[in-house]
Amino acid sequence: MTMNRFDEKYIFKIADMEELDDIMGFIREYWNKDHILANDKDFFLYEFQNGNKLNYFLARSKETNAIEAIMGFYPYEKEMKPKESCFSGGILKVYPKCAVPMLGVEMLRRIYALMQQKAYIGNGANPVTALPLETRVLRHHGGRHRHFYILDKRDEYKIAKIVKQPEIMSSFSTPQKPLMEYQNVQEMYQVFDDAAFKERIPYKDAWYVQKRYFSHSIYHYQMFGIGTKTVLVGREVNQNGAKVFRLVDILGDVTEIRYAGAALRELIEHNGYEYIDLYEHGVSEDALKEAGFVERTENDRNIIPNYFEPFVQKNIEIYYHTDAEDAVIFKADGDQDRPNFR
């Protein structure tokens, strides 16, 4: 990468373990003093420790040595390979009094040059400030996640707010398959066709699946296989004396969800869930509708909440950007399914 005006001002680097307190302090001071990554060192290390390094990219002032920009990142493979591996981004924050314009965009350019990724997934982009820059300056594809749900029909909802009952699918046009719950990563990979999954963007290896889902330090994720090609990832959320199930990722062939409609309906009924929901980009709408999902649109009068820590009964949009036109993105990519507290 050729030298430019940013090189005169900054040192760009992957963070060392010794910089942990500086990063947490920066988050506390300039992002949110109550943020879990500003206060919970154990969770920070679970998320970002990589040997004696941290998966945080920094810009330090050459003049003062102070951090002036940070960006957390999440590799999808244990051994990142140039032009083959993918990664997603977390918090990207620039010092509010930074005197050099566009440092945030330069941070992205620098980490792309360093990682040489096959694809980058940016989840949770600010649609007013960040997304226009990412699509215009970086030429990324970007937009709004679609939000789908399967609703249980009942007289009263304590989490959702239902103004108009959507049609409940009682029969399915495709042959249905059962869900197989995996208790550990070894059990899963005895069945799951990982080789086929490698063709999808982003590919997530067994190390990532173990760390992100089976070994999560706070959340309990459930992993449900559909045949050999697909694994649904989700977790139960309790609120107001009621429960919902949130699908946050689909590993493998995402179109196979069309065969799980009856099993998902059974999951709702067996556990007493108000609904199952899914934020996504890149999944076939036909496959989702064949499974019984209905779309919650931007101006929908029905409310399917996204915020539970704390709970907010309103519809929330999630925006993404990516350098891969054919990326398939879910809520759990990046930090959009991260706890706010223990």
C-alpha positions as CSV (number, residue, x, y, z in Angstrom):
1,M,0.0,0.0,0.0
2,T,1.5,3.4,-1.0
3,M,2.3,5.9,1.7
4,N,-0.2,8.8,2.1
5,R,-1.0,11.7,4.5
6,F,-2.2,9.2,7.1
7,D,1.3,7.7,7.4
8,E,2.6,11.1,8.5
9,K,0.2,11.1,11.5
10,Y,-0.4,7.5,12.5
11,I,0.9,4.1,13.2
12,F,-1.6,1.5,12.1
13,K,-1.2,-1.9,13.8
14,I,-2.9,-5.0,15.2
15,A,-3.2,-4.6,19.0
16,D,-0.9,-6.4,21.4
17,M,-2.2,-7.8,24.7
18,E,-0.5,-5.0,26.5
19,E,-2.9,-2.5,24.8
20,L,-6.1,-4.1,26.2
21,D,-6.6,-1.5,28.9
22,D,-6.1,1.4,26.5
23,I,-8.7,-0.1,24.1
24,M,-11.2,-0.7,26.8
25,G,-10.6,2.9,28.1
26,F,-11.1,4.3,24.6
27,I,-14.5,2.4,24.3
28,R,-15.5,3.7,27.7
29,E,-14.5,7.3,27.0
30,Y,-15.7,7.7,23.4
31,W,-18.2,4.9,22.6
32,N,-20.3,4.0,25.7
33,K,-19.1,4.0,29.4
34,D,-21.5,1.2,30.2
35,H,-20.6,-1.0,27.2
36,I,-19.7,-4.6,28.0
37,L,-16.4,-4.3,26.1
38,A,-15.5,-1.3,28.2
39,N,-16.1,-3.0,31.5
40,D,-15.9,-6.8,31.2
41,K,-12.3,-7.9,30.6
42,D,-13.0,-11.6,30.6
43,F,-15.7,-11.2,27.9
44,F,-13.4,-8.9,25.9
45,L,-10.7,-11.5,25.9
46,Y,-13.2,-14.2,24.9
47,E,-14.2,-12.2,21.9
48,F,-10.8,-10.9,20.7
49,Q,-7.8,-12.6,22.2
50,N,-5.6,-14.3,19.6
51,G,-2.5,-15.6,21.4
52,N,-0.5,-12.6,22.5
53,K,-2.4,-10.3,20.1
54,L,-5.9,-8.9,20.1
55,N,-8.2,-8.9,17.1
56,Y,-8.4,-5.1,17.2
57,F,-6.9,-2.8,14.6
58,L,-5.6,0.6,15.9
59,A,-4.4,3.9,14.7
60,R,-2.0,5.5,17.2
61,S,-0.8,9.1,16.9
62,K,2.9,9.4,16.1
63,E,3.0,12.6,18.1
64,T,1.2,11.6,21.3
65,N,1.0,7.8,21.0
66,A,-2.7,8.1,21.9
67,I,-5.2,5.8,20.2
68,E,-7.2,7.8,17.7
69,A,-9.2,5.0,16.1
70,I,-10.1,1.4,16.9
71,M,-11.8,-1.4,15.0
72,G,-12.6,-4.8,16.3
73,F,-12.7,-7.7,13.9
74,Y,-13.8,-11.4,13.8
75,P,-11.9,-13.9,11.6
76,Y,-14.1,-16.7,10.3
77,E,-11.2,-19.1,10.2
78,K,-8.5,-20.0,12.7
79,E,-5.8,-19.8,10.0
80,M,-6.6,-16.8,7.8
81,K,-5.5,-17.3,4.2
82,P,-5.1,-14.4,1.8
83,K,-7.7,-14.3,-0.9
84,E,-9.5,-17.3,0.6
85,S,-10.7,-16.4,4.1
86,C,-13.3,-13.9,5.2
87,F,-13.8,-11.7,8.3
88,S,-16.4,-9.4,9.8
89,G,-16.0,-6.1,11.7
90,G,-17.1,-4.9,15.1
91,I,-16.9,-1.5,16.7
92,L,-15.2,1.1,14.4
93,K,-14.7,4.3,16.3
94,V,-12.6,7.4,15.6
95,Y,-11.5,9.9,18.3
96,P,-14.2,12.7,18.2
97,K,-11.6,15.5,18.0
98,C,-9.5,13.8,15.3
99,A,-8.1,16.5,13.0
100,V,-7.6,14.2,10.0
101,P,-10.8,13.7,7.9
102,M,-11.8,10.2,6.8
103,L,-9.7,8.3,9.3
104,G,-12.5,5.7,9.7
105,V,-12.5,4.9,6.0
106,E,-8.7,4.7,6.0
107,M,-8.9,2.2,8.8
108,L,-11.1,0.0,6.7
109,R,-8.7,0.4,3.7
110,R,-5.7,-0.5,5.8
111,I,-7.2,-3.6,7.4
112,Y,-8.4,-4.8,4.0
113,A,-4.8,-4.4,2.7
114,L,-3.5,-6.3,5.7
115,M,-6.0,-9.1,5.7
116,Q,-6.3,-9.5,1.9
117,Q,-9.7,-11.1,2.5
118,K,-11.9,-13.0,0.1
119,A,-14.8,-11.0,1.6
120,Y,-15.5,-8.6,4.4
121,I,-18.9,-8.4,6.3
122,G,-19.8,-5.2,8.0
123,N,-22.9,-5.7,10.1
124,G,-24.8,-3.0,12.0
125,A,-23.7,-0.1,9.8
126,N,-25.2,3.4,10.6
127,P,-27.5,4.1,7.6
128,V,-27.0,7.9,7.9
129,T,-23.3,8.3,8.6
130,A,-21.4,5.1,7.7
131,L,-23.4,3.3,5.0
132,P,-23.2,6.1,2.4
133,L,-19.4,6.3,2.8
134,E,-19.0,2.5,2.6
135,T,-21.1,2.2,-0.5
136,R,-19.9,5.4,-2.3
137,V,-16.2,5.6,-1.3
138,L,-15.4,1.9,-0.8
139,R,-17.8,0.7,-3.5
140,H,-19.4,-1.8,-1.2
141,H,-22.7,-3.4,-1.6
142,G,-25.0,-2.4,1.3
143,G,-28.5,-2.2,2.5
144,R,-31.1,-3.3,5.0
145,H,-31.4,-6.8,6.4
146,R,-34.8,-8.3,5.7
147,H,-36.6,-9.5,8.8
148,F,-38.8,-12.6,8.7
149,Y,-40.8,-14.4,11.4
150,I,-43.0,-17.4,12.0
151,L,-45.7,-16.4,14.5
152,D,-47.6,-18.6,17.0
153,K,-51.3,-17.8,16.8
154,R,-52.6,-16.8,20.3
155,D,-54.9,-14.3,21.9
156,E,-52.2,-12.3,23.7
157,Y,-48.6,-11.5,23.0
158,K,-46.2,-10.2,25.6
159,I,-43.1,-9.7,23.4
160,A,-44.5,-9.1,19.9
161,K,-47.2,-6.6,19.2
162,I,-49.5,-8.0,16.6
163,V,-52.0,-5.6,14.9
164,K,-52.7,-7.9,11.9
165,Q,-52.4,-11.7,12.2
166,P,-50.4,-13.1,9.2
167,E,-51.5,-16.2,7.6
168,I,-50.4,-19.3,9.5
169,M,-49.1,-22.0,7.2
170,S,-50.6,-25.4,8.1
171,S,-49.4,-27.4,5.1
172,F,-46.1,-27.3,3.2
173,S,-45.5,-27.7,-0.5
174,T,-42.1,-29.3,-0.1
175,P,-41.1,-32.6,1.5
176,Q,-40.3,-31.8,5.2
177,K,-37.3,-32.9,7.2
178,P,-36.8,-33.2,11.0
179,L,-34.4,-31.1,12.9
180,M,-31.5,-32.8,14.6
181,E,-30.0,-30.9,17.6
182,Y,-26.2,-31.2,18.0
183,Q,-24.8,-31.1,21.5
184,N,-21.2,-30.4,20.5
185,V,-19.0,-29.6,17.5
186,Q,-17.7,-33.1,17.1
187,E,-21.2,-34.5,16.8
188,M,-22.1,-31.8,14.3
189,Y,-19.2,-32.4,12.0
190,Q,-19.9,-36.2,11.9
191,V,-23.0,-35.2,9.9
192,F,-22.5,-31.7,8.5
193,D,-21.1,-31.4,4.9
194,D,-18.3,-28.9,5.6
195,A,-16.8,-29.3,2.2
196,A,-19.9,-28.0,0.5
197,F,-20.1,-25.1,2.9
198,K,-16.7,-23.9,1.8
199,E,-18.2,-22.6,-1.5
200,R,-20.3,-20.0,0.4
201,I,-19.4,-16.5,1.4
202,P,-18.5,-16.2,4.2
203,Y,-17.3,-19.7,5.0
204,K,-17.0,-20.4,8.8
205,D,-14.7,-23.2,9.9
206,A,-15.1,-25.6,12.8
207,W,-12.9,-23.4,15.1
208,Y,-15.2,-20.4,14.5
209,V,-18.3,-22.5,15.1
210,Q,-16.9,-24.0,18.3
211,K,-15.7,-20.6,19.6
212,R,-18.7,-18.5,18.5
213,Y,-21.6,-20.8,19.3
214,F,-20.8,-24.0,21.3
215,S,-18.4,-22.3,23.7
216,H,-20.0,-18.9,24.0
217,S,-19.2,-17.4,27.4
218,I,-22.6,-16.0,28.1
219,Y,-25.3,-17.1,25.5
220,H,-26.5,-20.6,25.1
221,Y,-26.9,-21.3,21.4
222,Q,-28.8,-24.3,20.0
223,M,-27.6,-26.0,16.7
224,F,-30.2,-27.8,14.6
225,G,-29.2,-29.8,11.6
226,I,-31.4,-30.2,8.5
227,G,-30.1,-33.3,6.8
228,T,-26.3,-33.1,6.1
229,K,-26.1,-29.7,4.3
230,T,-27.5,-27.2,6.8
231,V,-27.3,-26.1,10.4
232,L,-29.7,-23.6,11.9
233,V,-28.2,-21.5,14.8
234,G,-30.4,-19.9,17.4
235,R,-31.1,-19.1,21.0
236,E,-34.1,-18.8,23.3
237,V,-34.9,-15.3,24.7
238,N,-37.1,-14.8,27.7
239,Q,-39.0,-11.5,28.4
240,N,-42.1,-10.4,30.2
241,G,-43.0,-14.0,31.2
242,A,-42.9,-15.1,27.5
243,K,-40.3,-16.7,25.2
244,V,-39.2,-16.4,21.6
245,F,-36.6,-18.2,19.5
246,R,-34.1,-16.1,17.5
247,L,-32.4,-17.7,14.5
248,V,-29.1,-15.8,14.1
249,D,-27.2,-17.9,11.6
250,I,-27.5,-20.6,9.0
251,L,-24.5,-22.7,8.2
252,G,-24.2,-24.5,4.9
253,D,-27.0,-24.5,2.2
254,V,-29.4,-21.8,3.3
255,T,-32.1,-22.9,0.8
256,E,-32.6,-26.1,2.8
257,I,-34.6,-24.1,5.3
258,R,-37.6,-24.6,3.0
259,Y,-37.7,-28.2,4.3
260,A,-37.8,-27.3,8.0
261,G,-41.2,-25.4,8.2
262,A,-43.0,-28.2,9.9
263,A,-40.1,-28.8,12.4
264,L,-39.9,-25.0,13.2
265,R,-43.7,-24.9,13.8
266,E,-43.3,-27.9,16.1
267,L,-40.4,-26.1,17.9
268,I,-42.7,-23.1,18.5
269,E,-45.6,-25.3,19.8
270,H,-43.4,-27.6,21.9
271,N,-41.6,-24.7,23.7
272,G,-44.4,-22.2,23.8
273,Y,-42.6,-19.6,21.7
274,E,-44.4,-16.5,20.6
275,Y,-42.4,-16.6,17.4
276,I,-39.2,-17.5,15.6
277,D,-37.5,-14.6,13.8
278,L,-34.5,-14.2,11.4
279,Y,-32.6,-11.2,10.1
280,E,-30.9,-12.0,6.8
281,H,-29.4,-10.8,3.5
282,G,-29.0,-13.2,0.6
283,V,-31.4,-16.0,1.5
284,S,-34.0,-17.0,-1.1
285,E,-37.3,-15.3,-0.2
286,D,-39.1,-18.3,-1.8
287,A,-37.3,-20.7,0.5
288,L,-38.2,-18.7,3.6
289,K,-41.9,-18.4,2.6
290,E,-42.1,-22.1,1.8
291,A,-41.0,-22.7,5.4
292,G,-43.8,-20.5,6.7
293,F,-41.9,-17.2,7.3
294,V,-43.6,-13.9,6.7
295,E,-41.7,-10.6,6.2
296,R,-41.7,-7.8,8.7
297,T,-41.4,-4.7,6.5
298,E,-40.0,-1.3,7.4
299,N,-43.4,0.3,7.9
300,D,-45.0,-2.8,9.4
301,R,-47.6,-2.2,12.1
302,N,-46.7,-5.6,13.6
303,I,-43.7,-5.3,16.0
304,I,-41.1,-8.1,16.2
305,P,-38.5,-6.7,18.7
306,N,-34.8,-6.9,18.3
307,Y,-33.6,-5.2,21.5
308,F,-33.8,-7.3,24.7
309,E,-30.9,-5.9,26.7
310,P,-32.7,-3.8,27.7
311,F,-36.0,-4.8,26.1
312,V,-37.5,-2.3,23.6
313,Q,-40.8,-3.1,22.0
314,K,-40.2,-1.6,18.6
315,N,-39.0,-2.7,15.2
316,I,-35.3,-2.2,14.6
317,E,-33.5,-2.2,11.3
318,I,-30.1,-3.7,10.8
319,Y,-27.9,-2.5,7.9
320,Y,-24.9,-4.2,6.3
321,H,-22.1,-3.6,3.9
322,T,-19.8,-6.0,2.1
323,D,-17.3,-6.1,-0.7
324,A,-18.8,-9.5,-1.9
325,E,-21.9,-9.3,-4.1
326,D,-22.9,-12.8,-3.2
327,A,-22.4,-12.7,0.5
328,V,-25.0,-14.3,2.8
329,I,-25.3,-12.3,6.1
330,F,-27.1,-13.0,9.3
331,K,-27.6,-11.2,12.7
332,A,-24.8,-13.2,14.3
333,D,-22.2,-11.9,11.8
334,G,-19.9,-9.4,13.5
335,D,-21.2,-8.1,16.8
336,Q,-25.0,-7.8,16.2
337,D,-25.8,-10.8,18.5
338,R,-23.5,-9.8,21.3
339,P,-24.6,-9.5,24.9
340,N,-24.8,-6.1,26.5
341,F,-24.3,-7.5,30.0
342,R,-23.8,-10.7,31.9
